[in-house]
């Protein structure tokens, strides 16, 4: 996909879309790639031809690339800091219960 | 060298180098050296152009393929190539160059594509040789690119490699069917292999000594193996496959080297390579002319689709205003 917010994709013949595919029932839509299309309906059709030629999907989402908001890459250290150093959020942190069945 | 370059590396440069050293991936929003970006745009867009131009040698045979099944297979393969071109244009686009710009570069002749597609396909057997040898060589080249340091490129290559193995196998099957046929069919297959063997070997690019950019690309982990290493790997792969087919590879110097554990093979005609690269191959002119014609003749479709989208947009806005 294009770097969100970048100039790539603007001022082109057709706008850029991000494509998300659900490979089978019970699974989430996952980003597959991007493509150009004049409108949403054509984007879905192009996505079918481009990303599901071998039965890779049962459902497709398309989103205009310029509509995607991302976290600030330059500030990612601080942004994700609160998840760091908190091993106690993981089950593996608690070792006293090792060998005890069903725990 | 400017003073900035001579001074200590910036935090961005250090972070970039760390990603490369740790075999991690560089993503579109990361800082990267200009030369890295330029190299990638050039390499990925050339690869995309090759896929798009590469539809023509086979497109030539769709209407004349010997059965309905063969036509359907060939169409699927050509459709894959269009798809591969689009995956790659998307990957290159993440580096800040628009697809329209890359496309203009192809149509104006400013950008290169793989020389292999400037060879003609006079017989049906060429569909076999292209699949077996040309796609075989492409796979050799492309599998290591799945681990390229630039994330979007690697991801595009994973998708492409999954689809390429069908291409190679169907080519092999075409040749095998011909080799099990009449004398005339066997001759057709052998003549085709004779024509495609050397050009396929040259697809890996000039010898390492004459490929100055290779080393830098390897240091950046865009490229993982040298041209000569990949070429050797390919030769080692196809010799036993040729035996299964019963075709001879047109190289009198081709023989197993016990000491090296590889096949030795003869010198390639690099003058021919330069000639084709310079635009004097069998089909350079017609390939680009076809591409331009297709692009121009498709202009009204692109414009109509855009006009329709604009109209729907305007209608929706008007409706919303009324509701409000």
Interface residues (C-beta under 8 A of the other chain):
Chain A: X1 X2 X3 X4 X6 X7 X8 X9 X10 X11 X12 X13 X14 X16 X33 X34 X35 X36 X38 X39 X42 X49 X50 X53 X54 X70 X73
Chain B: X28 X29 X30 X76 X79 X80 X83 X86 X87 X90 X93 X94 X95 X96 X97 X98 X99 X100 X152 X155 X156 X159 X163 X302 X305 X306 X308 X309 X312
